[in-house]
């Protein structure tokens, strides 16, 4: 039995011949329209799904009899199934498995298979929502260490491969598939034709002059070949070999080994935060839509940073302690103004009691030591009630000498 689950023959011998026949018929159709790697991934999921079904319900012999009862049990199985070292199936893997099974039912129902169920037992809500983490990239200091170590790389082939990967932003699969005539000269510049890959499109990316020089020097020592651009003594470049190259350079740089895709993310992040337009970055990376490229705009967004720092200065000013003035900075007018701020106006004067002191009296203000009056209150102090509600103005008594 395979480490990735039972084979189709194993499942047939376990009594799942009816399930296997429908699923293999479906996969044969997928082979006509999907990439080989995608079909292989689909097949692995369908084999593991079949193995679960016959273990959970040995009486099940037809795909048409699969219903919500089986699907809900399968969801629990994915959630609890150990994958080694006490870990369980990741959310991303559960999402991929359930989507694959949902698409399987959706298509055989649409195609009118005799063994198709009446309705799709996998609902849209059964599929975990996709997370949208930011791309993992090297920050500027780490990227600088890596590129300095790369510049000191003594092996010309290793340096050439990693320079192309780091300066073009291409995928490692595209790098390994570069054809012998991939480099062309258009006008005064050299361009690299990236072959049809993950998104089924090819593109031209500009080549840095350093790469052109490194490529020319390296090809001078290689026997001619008409198949691949980066064949090393007729040995093809592989993903594993590229990963080992990155490990060697990262070790000398004193940083953790980056993945090939991290270099792609690093180039895009550096470009977008230094003013390169989204459309240009999308063309460089081979993105079909700007929504794919917008992911990089979420990293170190300069607009967010500028507005945040501008607001931070204003907010910090609220928390800062005011600078103390020298003792002699307050003149007579300032002292009087400060004192006046705490005075409370009464009917015939002012209460100068400091605000820190409490006052429980309401009718003896004129005899209080904190009572103060002025000339403008003289008419009020000299007025007394007269007959029939008419007030009488008293003549102010002359001050005693």
VEXDREN-2710 file (C-alpha; in Angstrom, 1 decimal):
% VEXDREN-2710
k/r/px/py/pz
1/UNK/0.0/0.0/0.0
2/UNK/1.3/3.5/-0.9
3/UNK/2.4/5.9/1.8
4/UNK/-0.2/8.3/0.4
5/UNK/-3.0/5.8/0.8
6/UNK/-4.2/2.6/-0.9
7/UNK/-3.9/2.2/-4.7
8/UNK/-6.9/1.7/-6.9
9/UNK/-6.2/-2.0/-7.1
10/UNK/-6.1/-2.1/-3.3
11/UNK/-9.5/-0.5/-3.1
12/UNK/-10.9/-2.9/-5.6
13/UNK/-9.7/-5.9/-3.6
14/UNK/-11.3/-4.3/-0.5
15/UNK/-14.7/-4.4/-2.2
16/UNK/-15.0/-0.9/-3.6
17/UNK/-15.1/-1.8/-7.3
18/UNK/-18.2/0.2/-8.0
19/UNK/-16.9/3.4/-6.4
20/UNK/-13.5/3.0/-8.1
21/UNK/-15.0/2.5/-11.5
22/UNK/-16.9/5.8/-11.3
23/UNK/-14.0/7.8/-9.9
24/UNK/-11.5/6.5/-12.4
25/UNK/-13.9/7.3/-15.3
26/UNK/-14.1/10.9/-13.9
27/UNK/-10.3/11.2/-13.6
28/UNK/-9.8/10.0/-17.1
29/UNK/-11.9/13.0/-18.3
30/UNK/-9.9/15.3/-16.0
31/UNK/-6.7/14.1/-17.7
32/UNK/-7.9/15.6/-21.0
33/UNK/-8.2/19.1/-19.6
34/UNK/-5.9/19.5/-16.5
35/UNK/-2.2/19.4/-15.9
36/UNK/-0.7/16.1/-14.9
37/UNK/0.2/17.3/-11.4
38/UNK/-3.4/18.5/-10.8
39/UNK/-4.8/15.1/-11.9
40/UNK/-2.4/13.3/-9.6
41/UNK/-3.5/15.5/-6.7
42/UNK/-7.2/14.8/-7.5
43/UNK/-6.5/11.0/-7.7
44/UNK/-4.8/11.0/-4.3
45/UNK/-7.8/12.8/-2.7
46/UNK/-10.3/10.5/-4.3
47/UNK/-8.5/7.3/-3.3
48/UNK/-8.3/8.5/0.3
49/UNK/-12.0/9.5/0.2
50/UNK/-12.9/6.0/-1.1
51/UNK/-10.8/4.3/1.6
52/UNK/-12.7/6.3/4.3
53/UNK/-16.1/5.4/2.8
54/UNK/-15.6/1.7/2.7
55/UNK/-14.2/1.7/6.2
56/UNK/-17.0/3.9/7.6
57/UNK/-19.8/2.1/5.7
58/UNK/-18.7/-1.3/4.3
59/UNK/-22.2/-1.8/2.7
60/UNK/-21.6/1.2/0.3
61/UNK/-21.0/0.1/-3.2
62/UNK/-22.3/3.0/-5.4
63/UNK/-21.3/6.7/-5.6
64/UNK/-25.0/7.4/-6.1
65/UNK/-25.7/6.2/-2.5
66/UNK/-23.3/8.7/-0.9
67/UNK/-25.3/11.3/1.1
68/UNK/-24.9/13.9/3.9
69/UNK/-24.5/11.1/6.5
70/UNK/-21.3/10.0/4.8
71/UNK/-20.1/13.5/4.1
72/UNK/-20.5/14.8/7.7
73/UNK/-18.6/11.8/9.0
74/UNK/-15.8/12.5/6.4
75/UNK/-15.6/16.1/7.6
76/UNK/-15.1/14.8/11.2
77/UNK/-12.5/12.3/9.9
78/UNK/-10.5/15.1/8.3
79/UNK/-10.6/17.2/11.4
80/UNK/-9.4/14.5/13.7
81/UNK/-7.1/12.4/11.4
82/UNK/-3.5/12.4/12.7
83/UNK/-0.7/13.0/10.2
84/UNK/2.3/12.4/12.4
85/UNK/3.9/13.9/15.5
86/UNK/0.5/14.5/17.0
87/UNK/-0.5/17.0/14.3
88/UNK/-3.8/16.9/12.4
89/UNK/-4.7/17.7/8.8
90/UNK/-4.3/21.5/8.3
91/UNK/-7.1/23.8/7.4
92/UNK/-5.7/24.3/3.9
93/UNK/-5.6/20.6/3.3
94/UNK/-9.1/20.1/4.5
95/UNK/-10.3/22.8/2.2
96/UNK/-8.5/21.3/-0.8
97/UNK/-9.9/17.8/0.0
98/UNK/-13.5/19.0/0.4
99/UNK/-13.3/21.2/-2.7
100/UNK/-12.0/18.3/-4.8
101/UNK/-14.9/16.0/-3.6
102/UNK/-17.4/18.8/-4.2
103/UNK/-16.2/19.4/-7.7
104/UNK/-16.3/15.6/-8.4
105/UNK/-20.0/15.4/-7.4
106/UNK/-20.8/18.6/-9.2
107/UNK/-19.4/17.4/-12.5
108/UNK/-20.7/13.8/-12.6
109/UNK/-24.2/15.2/-11.8
110/UNK/-23.8/17.8/-14.6
111/UNK/-22.5/15.1/-17.0
112/UNK/-25.4/12.8/-16.2
113/UNK/-23.5/9.8/-14.9
114/UNK/-25.8/6.9/-14.0
115/UNK/-23.9/6.5/-10.7
116/UNK/-24.3/10.2/-9.8
117/UNK/-26.3/11.1/-6.6
118/UNK/-29.6/13.1/-7.0
119/UNK/-27.9/16.2/-5.4
120/UNK/-24.4/17.2/-4.4
121/UNK/-23.9/16.1/-0.7
122/UNK/-21.1/18.7/-0.3
123/UNK/-22.5/22.2/0.3
124/UNK/-20.6/25.4/-0.1
125/UNK/-20.7/26.0/3.7
126/UNK/-18.8/22.7/4.3
127/UNK/-15.6/24.1/2.8
128/UNK/-13.5/26.0/5.3
129/UNK/-13.0/29.7/4.5
130/UNK/-9.7/30.4/2.9
131/UNK/-7.1/32.3/4.9
132/UNK/-5.3/35.2/3.2
133/UNK/-1.9/35.4/4.8
134/UNK/0.6/37.9/3.5
135/UNK/3.4/36.5/1.4
136/UNK/6.6/35.5/3.2
137/UNK/9.5/37.6/2.0
138/UNK/12.9/38.7/3.1
139/UNK/13.1/42.0/4.8
140/UNK/15.6/44.6/3.5
141/UNK/18.5/43.8/5.8
142/UNK/18.1/40.0/5.3
143/UNK/17.8/40.4/1.6
144/UNK/21.0/42.6/1.5
145/UNK/22.9/39.9/3.4
146/UNK/21.7/37.2/1.0
147/UNK/22.6/39.3/-2.1
148/UNK/26.1/40.1/-0.7
149/UNK/26.8/36.5/-0.1
150/UNK/25.5/35.7/-3.6
151/UNK/27.9/38.3/-5.1
152/UNK/30.8/36.4/-3.4
153/UNK/29.6/33.0/-4.7
154/UNK/32.7/31.3/-6.2
155/UNK/30.6/28.8/-8.3
156/UNK/29.6/30.6/-11.6
157/UNK/26.7/28.2/-12.3
158/UNK/25.2/28.5/-8.8
159/UNK/25.5/32.3/-8.9
160/UNK/23.9/32.5/-12.3
161/UNK/20.9/30.3/-11.3
162/UNK/20.2/32.2/-8.1
163/UNK/20.8/35.6/-9.7
164/UNK/18.1/34.8/-12.3
165/UNK/15.7/33.6/-9.7
166/UNK/16.3/36.7/-7.4
167/UNK/16.3/39.4/-10.1
168/UNK/13.4/38.2/-12.4
169/UNK/10.9/37.0/-9.8
170/UNK/10.1/33.9/-11.8
171/UNK/8.8/30.6/-10.3
172/UNK/11.3/27.8/-9.7
173/UNK/9.3/25.6/-12.1
174/UNK/9.6/28.2/-14.8
175/UNK/13.4/28.6/-14.1
176/UNK/14.0/24.9/-14.6
177/UNK/12.0/24.8/-17.8
178/UNK/13.9/27.7/-19.6
179/UNK/14.6/26.7/-23.2
180/UNK/18.0/27.1/-24.9
181/UNK/16.8/30.1/-26.9
182/UNK/15.0/31.9/-24.0
183/UNK/17.3/34.9/-24.1
184/UNK/16.6/37.4/-26.9
185/UNK/17.8/40.9/-27.7
186/UNK/15.1/43.6/-28.4
187/UNK/16.5/47.0/-29.1
188/UNK/19.4/47.7/-26.7
189/UNK/18.2/45.4/-24.0
190/UNK/18.1/41.6/-23.4
191/UNK/14.9/39.8/-22.5
192/UNK/14.1/36.4/-21.1
193/UNK/11.2/34.4/-22.4
194/UNK/9.5/32.6/-19.5
195/UNK/7.8/29.5/-20.8
196/UNK/4.1/28.5/-20.3
197/UNK/3.7/27.5/-16.7
198/UNK/1.3/27.5/-13.8
199/UNK/-1.1/30.1/-15.3
200/UNK/-0.9/28.7/-18.8
201/UNK/0.7/31.9/-20.2
202/UNK/4.2/32.8/-21.3
203/UNK/5.9/36.3/-21.0
204/UNK/9.0/38.2/-21.6
205/UNK/10.9/39.8/-18.6
206/UNK/13.8/42.2/-18.9
207/UNK/17.2/40.9/-17.9
208/UNK/19.6/42.7/-15.6
209/UNK/22.9/43.5/-17.4
210/UNK/24.7/41.5/-14.7
211/UNK/22.8/38.3/-15.6
212/UNK/23.6/38.8/-19.3
213/UNK/27.3/39.0/-18.4
214/UNK/27.2/35.9/-16.1
215/UNK/25.2/33.9/-18.6
216/UNK/27.7/34.7/-21.4
217/UNK/30.7/33.8/-19.3
218/UNK/29.2/30.6/-18.1
219/UNK/28.0/29.4/-21.5
220/UNK/31.6/29.8/-22.8
221/UNK/32.6/26.8/-20.7
222/UNK/29.7/24.6/-21.5
223/UNK/29.2/22.2/-24.4
224/UNK/26.6/23.3/-26.9
225/UNK/23.1/21.9/-26.3
226/UNK/19.8/22.7/-28.0
227/UNK/17.4/21.7/-25.2
228/UNK/17.6/23.8/-22.0
229/UNK/19.2/27.1/-21.1
230/UNK/20.6/26.0/-17.8
231/UNK/21.7/22.5/-18.5
232/UNK/24.9/21.9/-16.5
233/UNK/27.1/19.4/-18.5
234/UNK/23.9/17.9/-19.9
235/UNK/22.3/17.6/-16.4
236/UNK/18.9/19.3/-16.1
237/UNK/18.2/21.8/-13.4
238/UNK/15.8/20.5/-10.8
239/UNK/13.8/22.1/-8.0
240/UNK/15.7/20.2/-5.3
241/UNK/19.0/21.4/-6.8
242/UNK/17.9/25.0/-6.7
243/UNK/16.8/24.6/-3.1
244/UNK/20.3/23.2/-2.2
245/UNK/21.9/26.2/-3.9
246/UNK/19.8/28.6/-1.8
247/UNK/20.8/26.7/1.3
248/UNK/24.5/27.1/0.6
249/UNK/24.3/30.8/0.0
250/UNK/22.0/31.4/3.0
251/UNK/24.4/29.5/5.2
252/UNK/27.3/31.8/4.2
253/UNK/25.1/34.8/4.7
254/UNK/24.1/33.7/8.2
255/UNK/20.4/33.7/7.5
256/UNK/17.7/30.9/7.4
257/UNK/17.4/29.2/4.1
258/UNK/14.8/31.0/1.9
259/UNK/12.5/29.1/-0.4
260/UNK/12.6/29.9/-4.1
261/UNK/9.1/31.5/-3.9
262/UNK/10.4/33.8/-1.1
263/UNK/12.8/35.4/-3.5
264/UNK/9.8/36.0/-5.8
265/UNK/7.9/37.6/-3.0
266/UNK/10.9/39.6/-2.0
267/UNK/11.4/41.2/-5.4
268/UNK/7.7/42.1/-5.7
269/UNK/7.6/43.6/-2.2
270/UNK/10.8/45.7/-2.8
271/UNK/9.5/46.9/-6.2
272/UNK/6.0/47.9/-5.0
273/UNK/7.4/49.8/-2.0
274/UNK/9.8/51.7/-4.2
275/UNK/7.2/53.1/-6.6
276/UNK/6.9/50.4/-9.3
277/UNK/3.3/50.3/-10.7
278/UNK/1.0/47.4/-10.0
279/UNK/0.5/46.8/-13.7
280/UNK/4.3/46.5/-14.3
281/UNK/4.7/44.1/-11.3
282/UNK/1.8/42.0/-12.6
283/UNK/3.4/41.7/-16.0
284/UNK/6.8/40.9/-14.5
285/UNK/5.4/38.1/-12.3
286/UNK/3.0/36.8/-14.9
287/UNK/-0.2/37.5/-12.9
288/UNK/-3.5/37.1/-14.8
289/UNK/-5.2/39.8/-12.7
290/UNK/-4.3/42.7/-10.5
291/UNK/-6.1/41.1/-7.6
292/UNK/-3.1/38.7/-7.3
293/UNK/-0.6/41.5/-7.3
294/UNK/-2.6/43.6/-4.8
295/UNK/-1.5/41.2/-2.1
296/UNK/1.9/42.8/-2.2
297/UNK/0.4/46.3/-1.7
298/UNK/-0.8/45.2/1.7
299/UNK/2.9/44.8/2.8
300/UNK/4.5/48.0/4.2
301/UNK/1.9/50.2/2.6
302/UNK/3.5/53.6/2.4
303/UNK/0.2/55.5/2.5
304/UNK/-0.7/53.8/5.7
305/UNK/2.8/54.4/7.1
306/UNK/2.8/58.1/6.3
307/UNK/-0.7/58.7/7.7
308/UNK/0.1/56.7/10.8
309/UNK/3.3/58.6/11.6
310/UNK/1.5/61.9/11.0
311/UNK/-1.2/61.0/13.4
312/UNK/1.2/59.5/15.9
313/UNK/3.0/62.8/16.4
314/UNK/-0.3/64.5/17.2
315/UNK/-1.3/61.8/19.6
316/UNK/2.0/61.7/21.4
317/UNK/1.7/65.5/22.0
318/UNK/-1.4/64.7/24.1
319/UNK/0.6/62.4/26.4
320/UNK/3.8/64.6/26.6
321/UNK/4.4/66.6/29.8
322/UNK/4.4/70.4/29.2
323/UNK/7.7/72.1/29.5
324/UNK/8.1/73.9/32.9
325/UNK/8.6/77.6/32.8
326/UNK/11.3/79.4/34.8
327/UNK/10.2/80.8/38.2
328/UNK/10.7/84.4/37.0
329/UNK/8.8/83.9/33.7
330/UNK/5.5/84.9/35.3
331/UNK/5.0/88.7/35.5
332/UNK/2.6/90.7/37.6
333/UNK/-0.1/90.8/34.8
334/UNK/0.2/87.0/34.3
335/UNK/-0.2/86.4/38.1
336/UNK/-3.2/88.6/38.2
337/UNK/-4.8/86.9/35.2
338/UNK/-4.1/83.5/36.7
339/UNK/-5.7/84.6/40.0
340/UNK/-8.7/86.1/38.2
341/UNK/-9.3/82.7/36.5
342/UNK/-10.3/81.2/39.9
343/UNK/-12.5/84.1/41.1
344/UNK/-16.2/83.6/41.2
345/UNK/-18.5/86.6/40.7
346/UNK/-21.0/87.4/43.5
347/UNK/-23.7/90.1/43.6
348/UNK/-21.4/92.8/45.0
349/UNK/-17.9/91.5/44.5
350/UNK/-15.8/88.4/44.0
351/UNK/-15.0/85.2/46.0
352/UNK/-11.3/84.7/45.8
353/UNK/-11.3/81.4/47.8
354/UNK/-8.9/78.9/46.0
355/UNK/-10.8/76.2/44.2
356/UNK/-9.1/73.5/46.2
357/UNK/-10.8/74.8/49.4
358/UNK/-14.4/73.9/50.1
359/UNK/-16.9/76.5/51.2
360/UNK/-20.1/75.6/53.2
361/UNK/-21.3/79.2/53.7
362/UNK/-23.8/81.0/51.5
363/UNK/-24.8/84.1/53.4
364/UNK/-21.7/85.6/55.0
365/UNK/-19.6/86.3/52.0
366/UNK/-19.1/90.0/52.9
367/UNK/-17.5/89.1/56.2
368/UNK/-15.3/86.3/54.7
369/UNK/-11.6/86.9/54.4
370/UNK/-11.8/85.8/50.8
371/UNK/-14.4/88.4/49.8
372/UNK/-13.1/91.1/47.5
373/UNK/-15.0/94.0/45.9
374/UNK/-14.2/96.9/43.6
375/UNK/-15.5/100.3/42.6
376/UNK/-17.8/99.0/40.0
377/UNK/-19.9/97.2/42.7
378/UNK/-20.4/100.4/44.8
379/UNK/-24.0/101.1/43.5
380/UNK/-25.0/97.5/44.4
381/UNK/-23.6/97.7/47.9
382/UNK/-25.3/101.0/48.6
383/UNK/-28.7/100.0/47.4
384/UNK/-31.5/99.1/50.0
385/UNK/-35.2/98.2/49.6
386/UNK/-37.6/101.1/50.0
387/UNK/-41.4/101.4/50.4
388/UNK/-43.8/99.7/47.9
389/UNK/-40.9/97.8/46.5
390/UNK/-39.0/100.9/45.4
391/UNK/-35.4/100.9/46.0
392/UNK/-33.6/103.8/47.7
393/UNK/-30.1/104.7/46.8
394/UNK/-28.0/105.5/49.8
395/UNK/-25.3/108.1/49.7
396/UNK/-22.0/106.4/50.1
397/UNK/-20.5/107.3/53.5
398/UNK/-17.2/109.1/53.2
399/UNK/-14.3/107.0/54.1
400/UNK/-12.9/107.6/57.5
401/UNK/-9.7/109.4/57.7
END
